[in-house]
Amino acid sequence: MLQTLDPHSSFMDPKYYAQMRERQEGHYYGLGITIQVVDLDINVVSLFEGTPAYKKGIRRGDIIMRIAGQDVRSWKDEQGKPLAGAALSDRAVKLLRGPKGTLVQVALKRPGYDKLIDIQVPRDEITIPSITAAFMVDAQTGYVRAQEFAENTDHDLGVALGELTAKGMKRLVFDLRGNPGGPLDQAIKVANRFLPQGSMIVYTRGRVPNSDQDYFATESSAYTEIPLIVLVNRSSASASEIVSGALQDHDRALIVGETTFGKALVQSVYRISENAGLALTTARYYTPSKRLIQRPWDGTFDDYLSYTLRDQAPKTHPAADLRYTDAGRKVYSGGGIEPDERLDGPVEGFNPTQFGRLIYARQTFGNFAERFVAEGDTRIAPRPDQHRVARGFVVDGPMLDEFKTFLVSQKVKVDPAAFAKDTDFIRAMIHYEVDMALFGLSEARRSLLAIDPQAQFAMKLFPEADRLLMLRKAKGSKTASR
C-alpha cells in the first residue's frame, strides 16, 4: 500500500528503522568502522577519523576474521549453514558494539601480511560526522562540506565556522553536493546561520490544517554578511534544497552547480509495533518565494528515482512557474533548485565519460587504493606508518599504468581512447582514494578541491556573490526609506 502512494512513503523494518534513527541522532557506541560482507568476508569499508579503530591502526580493506575470540567463519544459522550477507553482518555488529570503555579483541587479515593482526580496541561513543571537511582554501576563503543533515549538523557547522573565522575567513564555499538531506529542524538552523533574524526559510502545506507550518530564522548570526557560494548537484535533496532555496530566494548566496534532485515531500515518521517504522508523506515544502521544490513523478516512480542519471540541460518553464527573489531575480518553481551558475559535475565535481562513470560505480578506485597501500607497506617496510607515497604525492605515469593493470585484473575492458579522455578524472579519483586510505577524509577532500572543476569554477564567481550582497543591502535600504 505504501509503495503505491508516492516515492517517499515507506515501511521500515526494525533494522532499517534503527539505522535511520542512528544516522539522525549522529552517534552510537562501538569502534568507529563501517563493515560490508563480501563472499563471507567481513570487510572494513570505512573508518571515522579519531575513533578507537582509527587510532589503533585498523584500515579500510582489512578483513575481520575473529571477534572476541570467535572465528566469524564458524558462525552457522539454524540449519547449520555458514552465516552470510545481512545475518553475518548483524552478528558482527552486535559483538563489535557495546558499552563505552569495554574492550573487544579483533583479528584482521590484511593484504600483504602473512599472519593475522590481533588488535584490542576500546569501545567509545562514536559521533557520525555530517560536516566531513572544513578548511581554509586560501588566506580568506573557507570551505565546509556537509555530507548529510543529522541532529548534530548545526552544532558542528557552528564549530567549523568559528574555527575558520579564527583563521581569517572572509568568504565561504558551502558544499552540499551529494547531500541527501535529513531533519527539517537542522535545515532551518543551518539556513539561520546565514540569514538575518526574521527571514522566512521554508513553509509546508498539506491536506490537514496542522500540516501547514511557516518557519523563520529566529536567531541572530555573525555570518549574514560574508560572501557565500553554495555548491549543489543532482544528488542534493530535501534539507539541502531547503537551505539552498532559502539562501537563493533571499539573494544571500550564489548557487552553483546543477539542478538539485527535487525532493520536497514531508514525511512524518512513526514508530510502530515491533520497533518498526512508518514514514508517511503529509505535506510539501515551499521556498520563501513560493516555489514548490518537489519534482513530479511518473506512475511507477522509475523516471523519478533515476533522475540523477538524466540530462541536466536547463528546462523551459511555463509562465506560471515564474517567481522572484527578494531583489527581483527570476527563479522558477516546478522541481528542484536551479543554480544561478551551471556547470555539470555529477561525479565528485567532474563530468566523466560513460567509461569513467562505470569504473567509479564499480568502486575500482577504492579497491585499487586498498591494494596500493597494502603493497606499499610490504615493499617499503613492515611498519604501518611508512608508505609508498607521502602527503601531496603526484599520480604519475607508472601509477596510472598500475591502475590499468588492476582494471584488467578486475575484468574491466579498458578503452584506450576513453581512458585518455578521462585521465584527469582518473588521476583525481586515485589521489582521493589513496589520500582517504592513508591520510583521512579531510586531507582527501582538500586535495580533490584543488582540481575539482566544479569547485574551481565556483570560486571564480565570488565577485558575483559580492554583487548579491550589494543587491540585498540596496533592497534593504529602499525598504527602510519607505
N, C-alpha and C positions, 0 to 999 in steps of 0.2 A: 504493500500500500504506500509506504513512504517513498519508495523508489519511483513512483509514478507522479508524485505531487510536483516536484521541482528538482533541480540539480543538487540542492544542498540539504534538504530534509533527509534525515537518515537515522537508522537504528545503530547503536554502538554496543557491541557485546562487552562483557565486563573487562576483558583485557584491553580493548581499544579505548573504552571509556577511562580506565585508569591511566593509560598512556596519555590521553588527551589532557586529563587533569594535571598530570605530572608536568607536561610541557607548559601549561598555563601557569602553574604555581612556580615553575622555574627551579625546583630543587628536589633532591632525594638523597638517600644515604647509601653510599657504595664506594666504588673505586674511581669512577670518572671515565669509563670506557663505553663505547658502543660496539656491540658484537653482532655478527651475522653468521648463520650456519650455511656452509657450502660443502656439499658432499660429505656430510657427517663431521666436518671440522668446524670448530667454533673459532671464527676469525675475528681479531680485533680490527675494526674498520675505521675507528676514530677515537681520539682522546681529547678531553678538555684540558687546556693548559692549566698548570698549577695544582692539579688534582693529585691524590696519592699515587695513582697509576703513572701519571706523567713524571712525578718526582722519583719514582722507583725504577724508571727506565723502560717500562712497557712501551711497545711501539706498535703503530699501525702495521698490519701484516703478520704480527705474531699469531700463533695458533695455540689456544688454550687446551692442554692435554689432560691436566689434572686440576681439580678444585677441592681444597680441603682434604687432600689425600685420596680423593675418588677419581678413578680413571673414567673420563667422560665417555669413552667408547664402550665401557662396560654397562652403561645405563640401558635398561630394557623397558619396554612398555608391558601392558598386562598380558599380551600374547607372547611375550618373550622375545620380541623383535627389538633390534637396536633403536633407541630413540633417534629421531631425525627431525629436521625442519623446526617448526614452531615449538614442538614439545621439548626438543633438546635445548633450544634457546631459553624457553621458560624455566626449565630446571636449573640451567646455569645461572640465570639472573637471580633466582631465589637464593642460591648459595653465595653468589658474589655480593649481594646486598645484605645489610644488617645494621645493628646499632652502631652509632658513632664511637670510634675508639677501639672497636674489636678488630682482630686480625684475621686475615684469610690467606692461606697458602695456595699459590698457583704455580703450575709448571708449564713453561712455554716452549713451544717448538719454533725456532727462528731460522729462516733460510740462511745458509752459510755456516751454521753451527751444528756439530755432530751430536752434542748432548743436549738434554733438556735443561732449560734455565729455571731454577727454583727461586721464587721471589715471595717474601712475606709482605703483604700490603695492608696498612691500617685503613679501615673504612672511615669515611668522613662525610660531612654534608657536602653534596655536590651541587653547585649552583650552575644551572644551564645558562650560558651566556646568550643573550639576544643581541647585545651590542658586541659584535665579534671583532671589530677593529676601530681604533681611534688613534690618530697620529697627525703630526704636522707634515704637510706635503712640502711646504717651504716656510720661510720666515713668518708669513702672515696667513697662510691658508691651512685650515684644519680639515680633516676628513673623518667622518664617522659612518660606519656601516651597521645598519640594523638588520640582522638576518631574519628576525621574526618579531612579533609582539607577544610578550608574556607579562606576568604580573610584576616583574622587576624591571621592565624596559625603561619606564620613565625615570626611575631612580638611577639606573645605570647610565642613561643618557645624561642626566644631570651631572654625575660624577665625571663623565668623559668631557663634557663641555667645560666644566670647571678646570680640569687639568689642562685642556688645550688653551683656554684663556690665559692661564698662568704662564704658558709657553709663548704667548704673543699672538694668539689667533685674532685676526681681524675680519675674516670671512670664512665661510664654511661650505663644504660639499657634503650633503647628507644623502647617503646611498641606500635606496630602498629597492634596488633591483633584486628580483627573485624572492622578495618578502611576501609570504602568503597571507599575512595578517595575524589577527589574534583578538584579545579582549578589547571591546569598544572603549572602556574607560582609559586604557593605555593610549589608544589613538588620540583621544581627546586631550590627555595630559601632555603627550608629545607635541601635538599641534600648539597647545597653550605655551610651550617653551618659546615659540617664535611669533606668536600673535598677541596683540595688546589685550588687556583685560576687557571683557565685554564683547569681543568678536564672536560671531556665530561660527561654530566649527562644523556641525552636521545636524541634520534633523531626520527623524524617522516617521514614516506614515504607514499605517496598517489598517486592517478591517475593523478593529475594535478601538474605542477611544483611548484605552490605557497603553496602546502601542504607539501613540503619537507623542513624540518627545522632541524638544529642541535643546541642543547642547551648546554652551558658550564657554569661552575662556574665562575662568573665574579667578585666576591668579595673575599677579604682575610678574614680569620676567625681565631678565637682563639681556635677552637675546632677540629683542624685537627690531633692532636697527642694524644688525650686521648683514652684509650682502649674503644671500643664500641661494645655492643651486641644489635642486633635488633630482637625483638620478632615478629613473624608473624604467621598467621594461615590461614585456608582455606577461611576465610571471609575477608582477607586483599586483597584489589583490587585497580586497577587503579593507582592513585597517590602514594599509599602505595608501589606498585610494582615498580614504577619508582624509588622511594627513595631506597628501599631495593636492587633493581637490580643494581643501580649505585654504592652503597656502597660495594656490593659484588664483582662486576667486578673490582673495583679499590683496592680490598683487604683491604678496610677501616673498615669494620665491619664484625663480625661473625653473620651470620643469623641463628636463632634458632627457631624451632617450626615445622610448617607444610608447605607443598607446597601451595603457595598462589592461589587465585581464577583464575587468568589468563585472566584479562580484559585489553586489550590494544588497543581498538578501540577508535580513537579520534573523539569526537562529536563536531561539530560546532553548537552552539546554536543560533537560530534566533528568534527574536521577530516578530510575525506576527499579522494580524488583530485581533481586539477584545481582545488585550492583552494576546493572546495565545502564545505558543512557539513551536519551532520545533528543535529537536535535530537530526542532520543528520551526520552519520559516514562519515568522509572524509579522514582518514589516519589511520596508525597503529604506535604504539610505539615500539621502539627497544632500548635495553640497549647498553652501550658503547662497549661491546664485540660482538655486532651484534646479540644478542638473540632476537627473536620475543617473546614478553610476551604473546600475545593473544593465548588462547586455542581454538582448533577447535570446531565447534558446529554442531549439527545434524539439520535435516530439520525443525523440529518443535521447536527447542531450549529447549525441555524438559530436556534432559540429561544435557545440558549446564547450565541451570538455577538451577537445583537441585544438582549441583556439591558439595555444602557444605555437603551433606549427604553421598557422595561417599567414597569409600575406599581410604586411603591416602598412601597405600604402594608405595615404590619407583618404578618409571617406568623404563622400559628398553628402551633406546633411540637408534635410528639408528645413524650410524656414522656421517651422515650429520648434526645432531643436536649438535655435539660437538663444544664447544667454550672454550676459555681460558681467565682467569683473567689476570690482569697486571703481576702478579707474576707467572703465568703459571699453576694455579689451574684449574681443569676441571669443567666446568659448561655446562648446556645444554639448547638449545633453544626448542621451541615447546609448550610453555604454562605454565605460572606461574613462580614464583621464587622458586626453590627448596632450602630448608635450608641446611646449612653446617652441622648442627647437628639437628637430627629429634627426636621429641617426640610429640605424639598426645596429644592434649588438646583442643578440639574444643569448650568446654563449660567453659568459664572463667578459662582456663588453666587445667581443669580436663577432663577426658575421661570416663564419667559415662556410666552405662548400659542403655538399652532402657527405663527402668522404670525411671531412673534419668532424661533422656532427656525429657521424657513425662511430668513429673511434672514441669520441668523447662520451657518447651514450653507453658504450661498452666498457667504460671505466679503464681503458687501456693505459691512460696516463698515470692514474693512481697505482695500478698494478705494476707498471714499469718502475715507478719511483720506489716501491717497496723492494723490488728485486735489486735495483741500482744501489740503494742504501745498504742492503744486506751484503751484497758483493763487495762493497767498499770496506765494510768492517773486516771481512775475511782477508781481503787483498792487502790492506794497509797495515792493520794492527788488530789484535784481539780486543782492544779497549773500545767500548761503545761510543766514546766521545771523540774518536778520531775517524774522519770520514773521507770519502773521495773528493768532496768539494767543500769549500768554505762559504760563508755568507757573501753574497754578491757575485757568485760564480757566473760563468757565461756558458750557455748551451751552445757548444761549438759543433763543428762538423762531425768529429768522431762520436760525440754523444748522440747526434741525430742518426748516424749510421747504426749505432747500438739500438736506438729505438726502432728503426726499420727492421732490424733483425728480430727484435722482440715481437713486432707486429706479425711477421711471418710465422714465428713460433706459435702465435695465438690464432693461426689460420685466418689472418686478415689479408685480403688481397690488396697489395699496395700499388696504386696507380701513380706512376712517377709524376705525371702532369698535375694530378690533384694534390699530391704531396708537396710539390713545388709551390703551387698556388696557396696552400695553407701553411707554408713554412713559418711565417710569423706567429700564427696561432699555435702551431705545434710547439715551437720554442717556448712560447709563453706558458702553455699548459704543463710542459715538462718542468720548467722552472718552478711553477706554482706548486706542483705536487711534491717535488723534491724539497722545496722550502718547507712545505707542510710536514713532511716526514722528519726533517732534521731540525728545523728552527721554529716551528709553530705557525699558527694561523695569522697572527698579526704581521710577522715578517713576510709571509707568503702574500698577503694582501698588499703590503707596501710595495713589494717588488712588482706585483702584477699591475698595480695602479700606474706605475711609471710608463707602461707600454700598452695600457688598456685604451683602445681607440675612442671608445665612447666617453670614458672619463677625461681623457686628454682634450677631446672636443669640448666637453662641458667646461673645463677650467679656463678655456679661452673666452668664455662667454660672461665672465664676471663684469665687464663693462655694461652688459645688458641687465645683469642683476642689480648693479648700481642704479641704472636708469629706473628700474621698477621701484626702488626705494624713493627716488625723487618723485615719481608719479604718486606714490602713496602720500608723501608729505604734502605735495601740491594739492591733492584731493582733500586731505585733512584741513589744510589752510583755508580752502574755499568753503568747506562745510562750516568751519569755525566762524568765518567772516559773515556768514549768513545769519 
